[in-house]
Amino acid sequence: MDPILEIKNVSLQFGGVKALEDVSYHINRGEIFSLIGPNGAGKTSMLNCISGLYHPTSGSILYNGQEIINMKPYNRTALGIARAFQNIALFAHMSVLDNLKLGRHSLMNSGPLSGGLYVGKAAREEIEHRKKVEEVIEFLELQDIRHIPVGTLPYGLQKRVEVGRALALSPDLILLDEPMAGMNNAEKDIMSHFILEMHEVMDITVVLIEHDLGVVMNLSDHIAVLDFGRRIGFGTPAEIQENPDVIKAYIGEETVI
Ligand SMILES: Nc1ncnc2c1ncn2[C@@H]1O[C@H](COP(=O)(O)OP(=O)(O)OP(=O)(O)O)[C@@H](O)[C@H]1O
């Protein structure tokens, strides 16, 4: 076991709502890990705690053994944690290329002023920046749409660019919040292929929130199941499929696991 992320007894409360209650699990380096659970179970809240948008009421989050619970989101990005959002967080009027370049902005050290003063350093950074963005464009097969405004693209492609924005940050750990929501089966197959490639070719650890349990069972090495903010299952897809608490939680949704 080589955990990249350890979630220890994390709780999160909004007034009277316990979004997360004493949740613990770990994610191994290089695996595809899924977080599943019925609507309102606390999945997005958990990703928000990992990326730093929410601050847990109690508990601990270790990334490569380092406590990150009090760290600002941009510092977590610099450590190698990137996030693609459920509701696409792109600039609709800007091109695919510009959105990906902007995605990397937080990693740039030389701002506009230093860019003017230290041409060499800024120029080197710009070259590195472009190289990474071109790599992502090639990897996600976005070449033909690189100059098209994101807002005019079909939804499935916008989701792919949203994943690309996170990938452009060169993460070690990528958090994907429902990257296949609203997609047809063919589009889901394409996204599944990219997720597998991220894991196999780029060696990125993937955390996936996904409602399509077929996709989850096919892709995941391990799964954690949340229900009403509590962890009710944690294990391999085969273990999760046989977990009576998980089956019970999903019967309410008329879903066959
Ligand atoms: N910012 C917030 N303020 C108040 N309550 C919140 C906030 N964010 C989440 N919650 C509550 O926390 C609980 C868990 O919500 P969360 O969005 O994490 O669930 P989820 O499993 O991602 O759901 P879904 O599958 O529908 O996206 C819900 O009761 C939700 O209303």
The ligand as a MOL file (V3000), in Angstrom:
LIG
                    3D

  0  0  0     0  0            999 V3000
M  V30 BEGIN CTAB
M  V30 COUNTS 31 33 0 0 0
M  V30 BEGIN ATOM
M  V30 1 N -22.3400 25.0590 0.6810 0
M  V30 2 C -23.2820 24.3310 1.2710 0
M  V30 3 N -24.1310 24.8960 2.1690 0
M  V30 4 C -25.0750 24.1620 2.7950 0
M  V30 5 N -25.2860 22.8490 2.5880 0
M  V30 6 C -24.4820 22.2420 1.7040 0
M  V30 7 C -23.4370 22.9370 0.9950 0
M  V30 8 N -22.7890 22.0480 0.1770 0
M  V30 9 C -23.4010 20.8680 0.3580 0
M  V30 10 N -24.4030 20.9680 1.2730 0
M  V30 11 C -25.2770 19.8810 1.7470 0
M  V30 12 O -24.4500 18.7880 2.0530 0
M  V30 13 C -25.0840 17.5620 1.6580 0
M  V30 14 C -24.1690 16.8070 0.6960 0
M  V30 15 O -24.1550 17.5030 -0.5630 0
M  V30 16 P -23.1810 17.1130 -1.7490 0
M  V30 17 O -23.4240 18.0840 -2.8680 0
M  V30 18 O -21.8150 16.9770 -1.2520 0
M  V30 19 O -23.7480 15.6810 -2.1650 0
M  V30 20 P -23.4450 14.8030 -3.4690 0
M  V30 21 O -23.2850 13.4130 -2.9950 0
M  V30 22 O -22.3380 15.4010 -4.2480 0
M  V30 23 O -24.8200 14.9410 -4.2670 0
M  V30 24 P -25.1410 14.8370 -5.8630 0
M  V30 25 O -24.9170 13.4270 -6.2690 0
M  V30 26 O -26.5900 15.2270 -5.9080 0
M  V30 27 O -24.2390 15.8250 -6.5580 0
M  V30 28 C -26.4320 17.9270 1.0720 0
M  V30 29 O -27.4050 17.8290 2.0970 0
M  V30 30 C -26.2240 19.3740 0.6420 0
M  V30 31 O -27.4460 20.0670 0.6410 0
M  V30 END ATOM
M  V30 BEGIN BOND
M  V30 1 1 1 2
M  V30 2 1 2 3
M  V30 3 2 2 7
M  V30 4 2 3 4
M  V30 5 1 4 5
M  V30 6 2 5 6
M  V30 7 1 6 7
M  V30 8 1 6 10
M  V30 9 1 7 8
M  V30 10 2 8 9
M  V30 11 1 9 10
M  V30 12 1 10 11
M  V30 13 1 11 12
M  V30 14 1 11 30
M  V30 15 1 12 13
M  V30 16 1 13 14
M  V30 17 1 13 28
M  V30 18 1 14 15
M  V30 19 1 15 16
M  V30 20 2 16 17
M  V30 21 1 16 18
M  V30 22 1 16 19
M  V30 23 1 19 20
M  V30 24 2 20 21
M  V30 25 1 20 22
M  V30 26 1 20 23
M  V30 27 1 23 24
M  V30 28 2 24 25
M  V30 29 1 24 26
M  V30 30 1 24 27
M  V30 31 1 28 29
M  V30 32 1 28 30
M  V30 33 1 30 31
M  V30 END BOND
M  V30 END CTAB
M  END
